[in-house]
Amino acid sequence: MDERPDGRFVNKVVLVAGGTGALGQAVSLAFLTELAKVVVTYRQAEEFAALEKAAAAHASQLEGHQVDVTDETAVRQCIEQVDARHGRIDVLVNAVGAYAGGAALWQTDAKVFDQMLALNLRSG
């Protein structure tokens, strides 16, 4: 398998919402390997630090924004900041999602259930 970048995403601006989760990190690293400028949203600084470390030589092409993606105003401000810095967003990936496992769905606390719905269905 040829692992060399083919240039499809060179200098493209890619916004990965939830870019530090398991799926989001894999997507972010794939775009970085393709030489894109990758902007990710994250919740915890440690998550972004881990992604930076995993990005290794491509870390200079990585930018992070700590954002609560269930807060519409915060999401709008993040997008405005990305647009102000880069002038565009070429690709948008929504890798935000969560599942609070452990209990059966019908036994899940209403607050936890509402948080899962907001994060999985209403996140920006």
Backbone as JSON Lines, residues from 0, in Angstrom:
{"i":0,"aa":"M","n":[0.84,-1.19,0.0],"ca":[0.0,0.0,0.0],"c":[0.88,1.25,0.0]}
{"i":1,"aa":"D","n":[0.63,2.17,-0.87],"ca":[1.39,3.41,-0.99],"c":[0.9,4.39,0.06]}
{"i":2,"aa":"E","n":[1.78,4.8,0.98],"ca":[1.41,5.68,2.09],"c":[1.78,7.15,1.82]}
{"i":3,"aa":"R","n":[2.31,7.45,0.65],"ca":[2.69,8.82,0.35],"c":[1.47,9.68,0.06]}
{"i":4,"aa":"P","n":[1.51,10.94,0.53],"ca":[0.37,11.83,0.23],"c":[0.31,12.1,-1.27]}
{"i":5,"aa":"D","n":[-0.9,12.24,-1.78],"ca":[-1.04,12.49,-3.22],"c":[-1.34,13.96,-3.52]}
{"i":6,"aa":"G","n":[-1.4,14.8,-2.5],"ca":[-1.57,16.23,-2.72],"c":[-3.0,16.7,-2.83]}
{"i":7,"aa":"R","n":[-3.97,15.81,-2.66],"ca":[-5.37,16.21,-2.79],"c":[-5.76,17.31,-1.8]}
{"i":8,"aa":"F","n":[-5.14,17.32,-0.64],"ca":[-5.54,18.26,0.4],"c":[-4.44,19.25,0.8]}
{"i":9,"aa":"V","n":[-3.42,19.38,-0.03],"ca":[-2.34,20.32,0.27],"c":[-2.93,21.72,0.43]}
{"i":10,"aa":"N","n":[-2.64,22.32,1.57],"ca":[-3.09,23.68,1.92],"c":[-4.61,23.85,1.99]}
{"i":11,"aa":"K","n":[-5.36,22.78,1.98],"ca":[-6.81,22.89,2.21],"c":[-7.02,23.08,3.71]}
{"i":12,"aa":"V","n":[-8.04,23.83,4.06],"ca":[-8.37,24.06,5.46],"c":[-9.49,23.09,5.83]}
{"i":13,"aa":"V","n":[-9.19,22.21,6.77],"ca":[-10.11,21.17,7.2],"c":[-10.49,21.42,8.65]}
{"i":14,"aa":"L","n":[-11.77,21.55,8.91],"ca":[-12.26,21.7,10.28],"c":[-12.86,20.36,10.7]}
{"i":15,"aa":"V","n":[-12.3,19.79,11.76],"ca":[-12.79,18.52,12.3],"c":[-13.39,18.81,13.67]}
{"i":16,"aa":"A","n":[-14.71,18.88,13.73],"ca":[-15.39,19.05,15.0],"c":[-15.27,17.73,15.76]}
{"i":17,"aa":"G","n":[-14.79,17.8,16.98],"ca":[-14.54,16.56,17.72],"c":[-13.27,15.88,17.25]}
{"i":18,"aa":"G","n":[-12.29,16.66,16.87],"ca":[-11.08,16.15,16.25],"c":[-10.12,15.43,17.17]}
{"i":19,"aa":"T","n":[-10.43,15.34,18.46],"ca":[-9.52,14.67,19.38],"c":[-10.08,13.36,19.93]}
{"i":20,"aa":"G","n":[-11.32,13.03,19.59],"ca":[-11.88,11.75,20.0],"c":[-11.26,10.63,19.18]}
{"i":21,"aa":"A","n":[-11.67,9.41,19.42],"ca":[-11.08,8.27,18.71],"c":[-11.23,8.4,17.2]}
{"i":22,"aa":"L","n":[-12.45,8.6,16.72],"ca":[-12.68,8.77,15.29],"c":[-12.08,10.08,14.8]}
{"i":23,"aa":"G","n":[-12.33,11.17,15.53],"ca":[-11.84,12.48,15.12],"c":[-10.33,12.53,15.01]}
{"i":24,"aa":"Q","n":[-9.63,11.87,15.92],"ca":[-8.17,11.86,15.86],"c":[-7.69,11.13,14.62]}
{"i":25,"aa":"A","n":[-8.31,10.0,14.3],"ca":[-7.9,9.26,13.1],"c":[-8.14,10.09,11.85]}
{"i":26,"aa":"V","n":[-9.27,10.78,11.79],"ca":[-9.58,11.63,10.64],"c":[-8.59,12.8,10.56]}
{"i":27,"aa":"S","n":[-8.34,13.44,11.69],"ca":[-7.41,14.58,11.74],"c":[-6.02,14.17,11.27]}
{"i":28,"aa":"L","n":[-5.54,13.04,11.77],"ca":[-4.2,12.58,11.38],"c":[-4.14,12.22,9.89]}
{"i":29,"aa":"A","n":[-5.22,11.65,9.37],"ca":[-5.25,11.32,7.94],"c":[-5.16,12.59,7.09]}
{"i":30,"aa":"F","n":[-5.9,13.62,7.46],"ca":[-5.82,14.88,6.7],"c":[-4.45,15.53,6.86]}
{"i":31,"aa":"L","n":[-3.86,15.46,8.04],"ca":[-2.52,16.01,8.24],"c":[-1.5,15.29,7.36]}
{"i":32,"aa":"T","n":[-1.64,13.98,7.25],"ca":[-0.75,13.2,6.38],"c":[-0.88,13.64,4.93]}
{"i":33,"aa":"E","n":[-2.08,14.1,4.56],"ca":[-2.32,14.58,3.2],"c":[-1.96,16.07,3.06]}
{"i":34,"aa":"L","n":[-1.28,16.61,4.08],"ca":[-0.73,17.97,4.07],"c":[-1.78,19.08,4.14]}
{"i":35,"aa":"A","n":[-2.93,18.77,4.72],"ca":[-3.96,19.79,4.94],"c":[-3.62,20.59,6.18]}
{"i":36,"aa":"K","n":[-4.21,21.78,6.27],"ca":[-4.2,22.56,7.51],"c":[-5.43,22.09,8.28]}
{"i":37,"aa":"V","n":[-5.22,21.49,9.43],"ca":[-6.32,20.88,10.17],"c":[-6.62,21.67,11.43]}
{"i":38,"aa":"V","n":[-7.89,22.08,11.55],"ca":[-8.39,22.78,12.72],"c":[-9.34,21.83,13.42]}
{"i":39,"aa":"V","n":[-9.12,21.61,14.71],"ca":[-9.98,20.7,15.46],"c":[-10.63,21.43,16.63]}
{"i":40,"aa":"T","n":[-11.82,20.97,16.98],"ca":[-12.42,21.4,18.24],"c":[-12.17,20.29,19.25]}
{"i":41,"aa":"Y","n":[-12.03,20.7,20.5],"ca":[-11.8,19.73,21.56],"c":[-12.4,20.25,22.86]}
{"i":42,"aa":"R","n":[-12.56,19.34,23.83],"ca":[-13.12,19.72,25.13],"c":[-12.03,19.92,26.16]}
{"i":43,"aa":"Q","n":[-11.03,19.05,26.18],"ca":[-10.0,19.09,27.22],"c":[-8.63,19.29,26.61]}
{"i":44,"aa":"A","n":[-7.84,20.14,27.24],"ca":[-6.51,20.47,26.72],"c":[-5.64,19.23,26.55]}
{"i":45,"aa":"E","n":[-5.79,18.24,27.45],"ca":[-4.98,17.03,27.35],"c":[-5.27,16.27,26.05]}
{"i":46,"aa":"E","n":[-6.53,16.33,25.61],"ca":[-6.89,15.65,24.37],"c":[-6.17,16.28,23.18]}
{"i":47,"aa":"F","n":[-6.13,17.62,23.18],"ca":[-5.44,18.3,22.08],"c":[-3.94,18.06,22.14]}
{"i":48,"aa":"A","n":[-3.38,18.05,23.34],"ca":[-1.94,17.78,23.5],"c":[-1.6,16.39,22.97]}
{"i":49,"aa":"A","n":[-2.46,15.42,23.22],"ca":[-2.22,14.06,22.72],"c":[-2.27,14.02,21.19]}
{"i":50,"aa":"L","n":[-3.19,14.78,20.61],"ca":[-3.27,14.84,19.15],"c":[-2.02,15.52,18.58]}
{"i":51,"aa":"E","n":[-1.59,16.59,19.2],"ca":[-0.36,17.26,18.74],"c":[0.82,16.3,18.75]}
{"i":52,"aa":"K","n":[0.91,15.52,19.83],"ca":[2.01,14.55,19.93],"c":[1.9,13.5,18.83]}
{"i":53,"aa":"A","n":[0.69,13.0,18.6],"ca":[0.48,11.99,17.56],"c":[0.75,12.56,16.16]}
{"i":54,"aa":"A","n":[0.52,13.86,15.99],"ca":[0.73,14.49,14.68],"c":[2.2,14.6,14.33]}
{"i":55,"aa":"A","n":[3.06,14.57,15.33],"ca":[4.51,14.59,15.17],"c":[4.97,15.68,14.19]}
{"i":56,"aa":"A","n":[5.52,15.27,13.07],"ca":[6.09,16.21,12.1],"c":[5.05,17.13,11.47]}
{"i":57,"aa":"H","n":[3.78,16.76,11.55],"ca":[2.71,17.56,10.94],"c":[2.05,18.51,11.95]}
{"i":58,"aa":"A","n":[2.55,18.54,13.18],"ca":[1.91,19.34,14.24],"c":[1.83,20.83,13.89]}
{"i":59,"aa":"S","n":[2.74,21.31,13.08],"ca":[2.7,22.74,12.71],"c":[1.5,23.07,11.84]}
{"i":60,"aa":"Q","n":[0.89,22.06,11.24],"ca":[-0.29,22.25,10.39],"c":[-1.59,22.07,11.18]}
{"i":61,"aa":"L","n":[-1.47,21.91,12.5],"ca":[-2.6,21.62,13.36],"c":[-2.94,22.82,14.23]}
{"i":62,"aa":"E","n":[-4.23,23.08,14.36],"ca":[-4.71,24.2,15.18],"c":[-5.9,23.68,16.0]}
{"i":63,"aa":"G","n":[-5.97,24.07,17.25],"ca":[-7.06,23.6,18.09],"c":[-7.86,24.73,18.71]}
{"i":64,"aa":"H","n":[-9.15,24.47,18.89],"ca":[-10.06,25.42,19.54],"c":[-10.86,24.67,20.59]}
{"i":65,"aa":"Q","n":[-10.76,25.11,21.82],"ca":[-11.54,24.49,22.89],"c":[-12.95,25.06,22.82]}
{"i":66,"aa":"V","n":[-13.91,24.2,22.47],"ca":[-15.27,24.65,22.19],"c":[-16.27,23.64,22.74]}
{"i":67,"aa":"D","n":[-17.32,24.14,23.36],"ca":[-18.48,23.31,23.71],"c":[-19.36,23.3,22.47]}
{"i":68,"aa":"V","n":[-19.36,22.2,21.74],"ca":[-20.07,22.15,20.47],"c":[-21.58,22.09,20.62]}
{"i":69,"aa":"T","n":[-22.07,22.03,21.85],"ca":[-23.51,22.13,22.07],"c":[-23.94,23.57,22.31]}
{"i":70,"aa":"D","n":[-22.98,24.49,22.35],"ca":[-23.24,25.91,22.55],"c":[-23.16,26.61,21.18]}
{"i":71,"aa":"E","n":[-24.32,26.94,20.62],"ca":[-24.38,27.5,19.27],"c":[-23.54,28.77,19.12]}
{"i":72,"aa":"T","n":[-23.54,29.61,20.13],"ca":[-22.76,30.85,20.07],"c":[-21.27,30.54,20.03]}
{"i":73,"aa":"A","n":[-20.83,29.61,20.84],"ca":[-19.42,29.23,20.86],"c":[-18.99,28.63,19.52]}
{"i":74,"aa":"V","n":[-19.85,27.83,18.92],"ca":[-19.55,27.23,17.62],"c":[-19.43,28.32,16.56]}
{"i":75,"aa":"R","n":[-20.37,29.25,16.58],"ca":[-20.34,30.36,15.62],"c":[-19.04,31.17,15.77]}
{"i":76,"aa":"Q","n":[-18.65,31.45,17.01],"ca":[-17.42,32.21,17.24],"c":[-16.19,31.44,16.74]}
{"i":77,"aa":"C","n":[-16.18,30.13,16.95],"ca":[-15.06,29.31,16.46],"c":[-14.96,29.39,14.94]}
{"i":78,"aa":"I","n":[-16.07,29.25,14.26],"ca":[-16.07,29.31,12.8],"c":[-15.61,30.68,12.32]}
{"i":79,"aa":"E","n":[-16.06,31.73,12.99],"ca":[-15.62,33.09,12.63],"c":[-14.11,33.23,12.82]}
{"i":80,"aa":"Q","n":[-13.56,32.65,13.88],"ca":[-12.12,32.72,14.12],"c":[-11.34,31.96,13.04]}
{"i":81,"aa":"V","n":[-11.83,30.8,12.67],"ca":[-11.17,30.01,11.63],"c":[-11.22,30.77,10.3]}
{"i":82,"aa":"D","n":[-12.37,31.34,9.99],"ca":[-12.52,32.1,8.75],"c":[-11.62,33.33,8.75]}
{"i":83,"aa":"A","n":[-11.53,34.02,9.89],"ca":[-10.67,35.21,9.98],"c":[-9.2,34.84,9.79]}
{"i":84,"aa":"R","n":[-8.8,33.7,10.31],"ca":[-7.39,33.3,10.21],"c":[-7.04,32.72,8.85]}
{"i":85,"aa":"H","n":[-7.94,31.9,8.29],"ca":[-7.62,31.17,7.06],"c":[-8.37,31.66,5.83]}
{"i":86,"aa":"G","n":[-9.45,32.4,6.03],"ca":[-10.2,32.93,4.9],"c":[-11.19,31.96,4.28]}
{"i":87,"aa":"R","n":[-11.24,30.74,4.81],"ca":[-12.15,29.74,4.24],"c":[-12.09,28.47,5.07]}
{"i":88,"aa":"I","n":[-13.06,27.61,4.83],"ca":[-13.04,26.22,5.31],"c":[-13.37,25.38,4.08]}
{"i":89,"aa":"D","n":[-12.42,24.54,3.68],"ca":[-12.6,23.72,2.48],"c":[-13.34,22.41,2.77]}
{"i":90,"aa":"V","n":[-13.12,21.86,3.94],"ca":[-13.71,20.58,4.31],"c":[-14.18,20.66,5.75]}
{"i":91,"aa":"L","n":[-15.38,20.15,6.01],"ca":[-15.91,20.09,7.37],"c":[-16.25,18.64,7.69]}
{"i":92,"aa":"V","n":[-15.72,18.15,8.82],"ca":[-16.02,16.81,9.29],"c":[-16.6,16.93,10.69]}
{"i":93,"aa":"N","n":[-17.79,16.38,10.89],"ca":[-18.39,16.39,12.22],"c":[-18.19,15.01,12.83]}
{"i":94,"aa":"A","n":[-17.16,14.9,13.67],"ca":[-16.85,13.63,14.34],"c":[-17.24,13.69,15.81]}
{"i":95,"aa":"V","n":[-18.14,14.59,16.14],"ca":[-18.6,14.74,17.52],"c":[-19.61,13.65,17.82]}
{"i":96,"aa":"G","n":[-19.49,13.1,19.0],"ca":[-20.47,12.1,19.42],"c":[-20.05,11.47,20.72]}
{"i":97,"aa":"A","n":[-21.0,10.91,21.4],"ca":[-20.7,10.24,22.67],"c":[-21.83,9.3,23.02]}
{"i":98,"aa":"Y","n":[-21.48,8.32,23.81],"ca":[-22.47,7.4,24.32],"c":[-22.09,7.07,25.75]}
{"i":99,"aa":"A","n":[-23.0,7.29,26.66],"ca":[-22.77,6.98,28.07],"c":[-23.26,5.57,28.32]}
{"i":100,"aa":"G","n":[-22.39,4.62,28.14],"ca":[-22.76,3.22,28.29],"c":[-22.87,2.83,29.75]}
{"i":101,"aa":"G","n":[-23.24,1.62,29.97],"ca":[-23.33,1.09,31.32],"c":[-24.73,0.68,31.7]}
{"i":102,"aa":"A","n":[-25.65,1.59,31.62],"ca":[-27.04,1.3,31.97],"c":[-27.86,1.1,30.7]}
{"i":103,"aa":"A","n":[-28.93,0.36,30.83],"ca":[-29.85,0.24,29.71],"c":[-30.43,1.62,29.41]}
{"i":104,"aa":"L","n":[-30.74,1.87,28.16],"ca":[-31.22,3.19,27.75],"c":[-32.38,3.66,28.61]}
{"i":105,"aa":"W","n":[-33.34,2.78,28.88],"ca":[-34.52,3.17,29.66],"c":[-34.19,3.4,31.14]}
{"i":106,"aa":"Q","n":[-32.96,3.02,31.56],"ca":[-32.54,3.27,32.93],"c":[-31.57,4.45,33.03]}
{"i":107,"aa":"T","n":[-31.27,5.05,31.91],"ca":[-30.33,6.16,31.87],"c":[-30.97,7.4,32.48]}
{"i":108,"aa":"D","n":[-30.2,8.09,33.29],"ca":[-30.64,9.34,33.91],"c":[-31.05,10.32,32.81]}
{"i":109,"aa":"A","n":[-32.13,11.05,33.03],"ca":[-32.65,11.98,32.02],"c":[-31.62,13.04,31.64]}
{"i":110,"aa":"K","n":[-30.85,13.51,32.59],"ca":[-29.83,14.53,32.29],"c":[-28.75,13.96,31.36]}
{"i":111,"aa":"V","n":[-28.31,12.75,31.64],"ca":[-27.31,12.1,30.8],"c":[-27.88,11.85,29.41]}
{"i":112,"aa":"F","n":[-29.12,11.39,29.34],"ca":[-29.78,11.15,28.06],"c":[-29.87,12.44,27.25]}
{"i":113,"aa":"D","n":[-30.26,13.54,27.9],"ca":[-30.35,14.84,27.22],"c":[-28.98,15.29,26.72]}
{"i":114,"aa":"Q","n":[-27.92,15.04,27.5],"ca":[-26.57,15.41,27.08],"c":[-26.15,14.62,25.85]}
{"i":115,"aa":"M","n":[-26.49,13.32,25.82],"ca":[-26.16,12.5,24.65],"c":[-26.91,12.99,23.42]}
{"i":116,"aa":"L","n":[-28.18,13.33,23.58],"ca":[-28.96,13.85,22.45],"c":[-28.36,15.16,21.94]}
{"i":117,"aa":"A","n":[-28.04,16.07,22.84],"ca":[-27.47,17.35,22.44],"c":[-26.16,17.16,21.72]}
{"i":118,"aa":"L","n":[-25.3,16.29,22.26],"ca":[-23.99,16.1,21.66],"c":[-24.05,15.38,20.33]}
{"i":119,"aa":"N","n":[-24.92,14.39,20.21],"ca":[-24.99,13.6,18.99],"c":[-25.9,14.17,17.92]}
{"i":120,"aa":"L","n":[-26.92,14.91,18.3],"ca":[-27.9,15.38,17.31],"c":[-27.9,16.89,17.09]}
{"i":121,"aa":"R","n":[-27.47,17.65,18.07],"ca":[-27.56,19.11,17.93],"c":[-26.21,19.79,17.9]}
{"i":122,"aa":"S","n":[-25.13,19.04,17.96],"ca":[-23.81,19.68,17.97],"c":[-23.48,20.28,16.62]}
{"i":123,"aa":"G","n":[-22.7,21.33,16.65],"ca":[-22.33,22.02,15.42],"c":[-20.98,21.76,15.1]}
